[in-house]
Amino acid sequence: MNDGDFEKTSYEEFYYFAEYKLVLDDDETLIVSSSDVIVYDKDDTDVTSTIVEDNSLTVIGTKLLAKFKAGSSSASPYHIIFRCTTSADNKYEAAGYMYIT
């Protein structure tokens, strides 16, 4: 992931990413159509549809990005899991926590 855990306010909305350059071969690419991001709140409830903007998952080079919407400090920390599949049919996962301040 970008640098693992991160903080944001409940107002902020922005893209965050998982970086896979250290595990990809030179000719290997990420496939966005078979990749996803999943978000769980502090109670392990799947809140992906309320935290990740619809249709925002994208690939730029070796990064898998998604736009994160507002969250609630009462549901923080959020466990974020990026899962990708590559052109070589490899599967990788990166995880971290989002804290709402």
C-alpha positions in Angstrom: 0.0 0.0 0.0 1.0 3.6 -0.4 2.6 3.8 3.0 0.2 1.4 4.9 -2.0 3.2 7.4 -3.3 6.7 6.9 -5.4 9.4 8.5 -8.1 11.6 7.1 -10.9 13.7 8.3 -14.6 12.8 7.7 -14.8 15.7 5.2 -11.9 14.6 3.0 -12.4 12.5 -0.1 -9.4 11.5 -2.2 -7.6 8.6 -4.1 -5.4 6.2 -2.2 -3.4 3.3 -3.7 -1.6 0.1 -3.3 1.8 -0.1 -5.0 2.8 -3.4 -6.6 6.1 -2.5 -8.4 8.2 -4.6 -6.1 6.4 -7.8 -7.0 5.6 -7.3 -10.7 7.9 -8.6 -13.5 8.9 -6.1 -16.1 6.3 -7.1 -18.6 3.5 -7.9 -16.0 0.6 -5.5 -15.6 -2.4 -5.1 -13.2 -5.8 -6.0 -14.6 -8.4 -3.6 -13.1 -11.4 -5.7 -14.2 -10.3 -8.6 -11.9 -9.1 -6.4 -9.0 -11.0 -4.9 -6.1 -10.9 -3.0 -2.9 -12.8 -4.1 0.3 -13.3 -1.9 3.4 -14.4 -3.1 6.8 -15.2 -0.9 9.8 -14.0 -1.5 13.3 -16.8 -4.0 13.9 -15.7 -6.0 10.8 -18.8 -4.9 8.8 -18.3 -4.6 5.1 -18.7 -0.9 4.4 -17.1 -0.8 0.9 -20.2 0.6 -0.8 -20.3 3.6 1.6 -16.5 4.3 1.8 -15.3 3.7 -1.8 -16.7 5.7 -4.6 -18.5 3.6 -7.2 -16.5 2.9 -10.4 -13.4 4.7 -9.0 -11.1 1.6 -9.0 -8.4 2.2 -11.6 -4.8 1.2 -12.5 -2.0 3.7 -13.2 1.2 1.8 -14.0 1.9 -0.4 -11.0 -0.6 1.2 -8.7 -4.2 0.1 -8.0 -6.2 3.2 -6.9 -9.6 3.8 -5.4 -11.3 7.0 -4.3 -12.2 7.0 -0.6 -15.2 9.0 0.6 -16.1 10.4 4.0 -16.1 8.1 7.0 -17.0 8.3 10.6 -14.6 8.4 13.6 -17.0 6.2 15.5 -16.5 3.4 12.9 -12.7 4.0 12.7 -10.3 2.4 12.1 -11.3 1.0 8.7 -9.5 -2.0 7.4 -8.7 -1.6 3.7 -7.7 -4.5 1.5 -6.6 -4.0 -2.1 -6.7 -7.2 -4.2 -5.2 -7.4 -7.7 -4.8 -9.9 -10.5 -2.0 -9.5 -13.0 -1.5 -10.3 -16.7 0.6 -13.3 -15.5 -2.4 -14.5 -13.5 -0.7 -13.8 -10.2 -2.8 -12.5 -7.3 -1.6 -10.0 -4.7 -3.1 -8.4 -1.7 -2.1 -5.2 0.2 -3.8 -4.1 3.4 -3.8 -1.2 5.8 -5.9 0.9 8.1 -7.7 4.3 7.5 -8.2 6.3 10.7 -10.8 9.1 10.8 -9.7 12.0 12.9 
